[in-house]
């Protein structure tokens, strides 16, 4: 299957940025989630071409869930095994396990009907929010078929959220958590809509012969946008989130429009890194929590800390990846 090399690498390095953020190495690595959201919207627009005649969104949503569900369950079970066993009694462990597995397995962590507990796979919040947002997005784009109207609506929702300051949410207060989940869902929803609408611009770029002659200029613009995105994630200085999302949007549009990369087969390394982005994203949280547990018991300098971070995240991610592959092969999951 032909893949876009740039998009596969963007997926991988976005997952790495989230890892570095949770490991307290870069200050704004969480902004990589914005990249995932806009990219999800663009991929959603591409995928929905298969379901234009479908009266419901069931087939589409089920197909999306199937792409990540084995990895999600494997990461949840791995986190339960690694983090909770030495700290709790059997009764407490059963309660924590049930709470975590229900939140993750049914993708309800961002519905607002449960408490704020992250369990051992805190990053499952994005998958929960993504599915909720895609269900809404599916129906919105069916009603508003004009991609310009969709883009305007998405920008309006995102602009309203820029004026909303979440502040520090005390996650033991249920109603504050509800407000936080719904504002987070709206943000992901607006970014998915932005990505969906922007995918429509690709057809116009592909059909415009004048634009195709300016590929060198587009490559320079992509490089500048990429440097700006990286700078915002690794430095303490950060511009308005709206400017960041706009740069992400522009970069992804140009990356998708790179025919020289889209139309040729990606190298095996790039494809493998792209496939590993989801296991890294899901497995890194229990790996980092385990690293923090070790840090309280072993003296670590920075070099040893970075070495252990790479080893643990790599190990946990590979376990999740190959466990999910095994589930698919033995048809425990279809």
KAPE-V25073 format. One record per backbone hydrogen bond with DSSP energy under -1.0 kcal/mol. CO is the residue of the C=O (numbers start at 0). NH is the residue of the N-H. E is the energy in kcal/mol with one decimal. If there is no record, write none. Layout:
co=CO nh=NH e=E
co=CO nh=NH e=E
//
This chain:
co=3 nh=7 e=-2.2
co=4 nh=8 e=-2.1
co=5 nh=9 e=-2.5
co=6 nh=10 e=-2.4
co=7 nh=11 e=-1.9
co=8 nh=12 e=-2.7
co=9 nh=13 e=-1.9
co=10 nh=14 e=-1.8
co=11 nh=15 e=-2.0
co=12 nh=16 e=-2.0
co=13 nh=17 e=-1.7
co=14 nh=18 e=-1.9
co=15 nh=19 e=-2.5
co=16 nh=20 e=-1.8
co=17 nh=21 e=-2.4
co=18 nh=22 e=-1.7
co=19 nh=24 e=-2.9
co=19 nh=25 e=-1.1
co=20 nh=23 e=-1.6
co=27 nh=30 e=-1.7
co=28 nh=31 e=-2.0
co=29 nh=32 e=-1.9
co=30 nh=33 e=-1.2
co=31 nh=35 e=-2.1
co=32 nh=36 e=-2.3
co=33 nh=37 e=-2.3
co=34 nh=38 e=-2.5
co=35 nh=39 e=-2.4
co=36 nh=40 e=-1.9
co=37 nh=41 e=-1.8
co=38 nh=42 e=-2.6
co=39 nh=43 e=-2.2
co=40 nh=44 e=-2.0
co=41 nh=45 e=-1.7
co=42 nh=46 e=-2.5
co=43 nh=47 e=-2.5
co=46 nh=49 e=-2.0
co=47 nh=50 e=-1.2
co=50 nh=53 e=-1.2
co=56 nh=60 e=-2.7
co=57 nh=61 e=-2.7
co=58 nh=62 e=-1.9
co=59 nh=63 e=-1.7
co=60 nh=64 e=-2.5
co=61 nh=65 e=-2.2
co=64 nh=67 e=-1.2
co=64 nh=68 e=-2.1
co=67 nh=71 e=-2.2
co=68 nh=72 e=-2.4
co=69 nh=73 e=-2.4
co=70 nh=74 e=-2.5
co=71 nh=75 e=-2.1
co=72 nh=76 e=-2.5
co=73 nh=77 e=-2.4
co=74 nh=78 e=-2.3
co=75 nh=79 e=-2.2
co=76 nh=80 e=-2.2
co=77 nh=81 e=-2.4
co=78 nh=82 e=-2.5
co=79 nh=83 e=-1.1
co=83 nh=86 e=-1.1
co=83 nh=87 e=-1.4
co=88 nh=92 e=-2.7
co=89 nh=93 e=-2.2
co=90 nh=94 e=-1.8
co=91 nh=95 e=-2.6
co=92 nh=96 e=-2.7
co=93 nh=97 e=-2.5
co=94 nh=98 e=-2.2
co=95 nh=99 e=-2.6
co=96 nh=100 e=-2.9
co=97 nh=101 e=-2.4
co=98 nh=102 e=-2.1
co=99 nh=103 e=-2.5
co=100 nh=104 e=-3.3
co=101 nh=105 e=-1.8
co=102 nh=107 e=-1.5
co=107 nh=110 e=-1.6
co=117 nh=120 e=-1.1
co=120 nh=123 e=-2.3
co=121 nh=124 e=-1.6
co=122 nh=125 e=-1.2
co=123 nh=127 e=-2.3
co=124 nh=128 e=-2.6
co=125 nh=129 e=-2.8
co=126 nh=130 e=-2.2
co=127 nh=131 e=-2.1
co=128 nh=132 e=-2.7
co=129 nh=133 e=-2.5
co=130 nh=134 e=-2.1
co=131 nh=135 e=-1.7
co=132 nh=136 e=-3.1
co=133 nh=137 e=-2.7
co=134 nh=138 e=-1.2
co=135 nh=139 e=-2.2
co=136 nh=140 e=-2.9
co=137 nh=141 e=-1.0
co=138 nh=142 e=-1.6
co=139 nh=143 e=-3.4
co=142 nh=144 e=-1.1
co=145 nh=149 e=-1.8
co=146 nh=150 e=-2.3
co=147 nh=151 e=-2.4
co=148 nh=152 e=-2.6
co=149 nh=153 e=-2.5
co=150 nh=154 e=-2.4
co=151 nh=155 e=-2.2
co=152 nh=156 e=-2.3
co=153 nh=157 e=-2.5
co=154 nh=158 e=-2.6
co=155 nh=159 e=-2.1
co=156 nh=160 e=-1.7
co=157 nh=161 e=-1.4
co=160 nh=163 e=-1.2
co=168 nh=170 e=-1.1
co=169 nh=172 e=-2.3
co=172 nh=176 e=-1.9
co=173 nh=177 e=-2.1
co=174 nh=178 e=-2.0
co=175 nh=179 e=-2.1
co=176 nh=180 e=-2.7
co=177 nh=181 e=-2.3
co=178 nh=182 e=-2.1
co=179 nh=183 e=-2.3
co=180 nh=184 e=-2.5
co=181 nh=185 e=-2.1
co=182 nh=186 e=-1.9
co=183 nh=187 e=-2.4
co=184 nh=188 e=-2.8
co=185 nh=189 e=-2.5
co=186 nh=190 e=-2.1
co=187 nh=191 e=-2.6
co=188 nh=192 e=-2.3
co=189 nh=193 e=-2.2
co=190 nh=194 e=-2.4
co=191 nh=195 e=-2.5
co=192 nh=196 e=-2.7
co=193 nh=197 e=-2.4
co=194 nh=198 e=-1.3
co=196 nh=199 e=-1.0
co=197 nh=200 e=-1.3
co=198 nh=201 e=-1.0
co=200 nh=204 e=-1.9
co=201 nh=205 e=-2.7
co=202 nh=206 e=-1.8
co=207 nh=211 e=-1.7
co=210 nh=213 e=-1.7
co=213 nh=217 e=-2.2
co=214 nh=218 e=-2.2
co=215 nh=219 e=-1.7
co=216 nh=220 e=-2.3
co=217 nh=221 e=-2.8
co=218 nh=222 e=-2.1
co=219 nh=223 e=-2.3
co=220 nh=224 e=-2.7
co=221 nh=225 e=-2.6
co=222 nh=226 e=-2.4
co=223 nh=227 e=-2.2
co=224 nh=228 e=-2.5
co=225 nh=229 e=-2.6
co=226 nh=230 e=-2.5
co=227 nh=231 e=-2.1
co=228 nh=232 e=-1.3
co=229 nh=233 e=-2.2
co=230 nh=234 e=-1.7
co=232 nh=27 e=-2.0
co=239 nh=243 e=-1.8
co=240 nh=244 e=-2.7
co=241 nh=245 e=-2.1
co=242 nh=246 e=-2.1
co=243 nh=247 e=-2.4
co=244 nh=248 e=-2.8
co=245 nh=249 e=-2.5
co=246 nh=250 e=-2.6
co=247 nh=251 e=-2.6
co=248 nh=252 e=-2.2
co=249 nh=253 e=-2.2
co=250 nh=254 e=-2.3
co=251 nh=255 e=-2.8
co=252 nh=256 e=-1.8
co=254 nh=257 e=-1.1
co=256 nh=258 e=-1.6
co=257 nh=260 e=-1.4
co=257 nh=261 e=-2.8
co=258 nh=262 e=-2.5
co=266 nh=270 e=-2.3
co=267 nh=271 e=-2.3
co=268 nh=272 e=-2.5
co=269 nh=273 e=-2.3
co=270 nh=274 e=-2.2
co=271 nh=275 e=-1.9
co=275 nh=279 e=-2.4
co=276 nh=280 e=-2.3
co=277 nh=281 e=-2.5
co=278 nh=282 e=-2.8
co=279 nh=283 e=-1.7
co=282 nh=286 e=-1.5
co=283 nh=287 e=-2.8
co=284 nh=288 e=-2.6
co=285 nh=289 e=-2.1
co=286 nh=290 e=-1.8
co=287 nh=291 e=-2.6
co=288 nh=292 e=-1.8
co=289 nh=293 e=-2.1
co=290 nh=294 e=-2.3
co=291 nh=295 e=-1.3
co=293 nh=296 e=-1.6
co=293 nh=297 e=-2.1
co=300 nh=304 e=-2.3
co=301 nh=305 e=-2.5
co=302 nh=306 e=-2.1
co=303 nh=307 e=-2.6
co=304 nh=308 e=-2.3
co=305 nh=309 e=-2.4
co=306 nh=310 e=-2.3
co=307 nh=311 e=-2.9
co=308 nh=312 e=-2.4
co=309 nh=313 e=-2.2
co=310 nh=314 e=-2.6
co=311 nh=315 e=-2.9
co=312 nh=316 e=-2.4
co=313 nh=317 e=-2.4
co=314 nh=318 e=-2.3
co=315 nh=319 e=-2.3
co=316 nh=320 e=-2.7
co=317 nh=321 e=-2.7
co=318 nh=322 e=-2.1
co=319 nh=323 e=-2.1
co=320 nh=324 e=-2.0
co=321 nh=325 e=-2.1
co=322 nh=326 e=-2.2
co=323 nh=327 e=-2.0
co=324 nh=328 e=-2.2
co=325 nh=329 e=-2.5
co=326 nh=331 e=-1.8
co=326 nh=332 e=-1.3
//
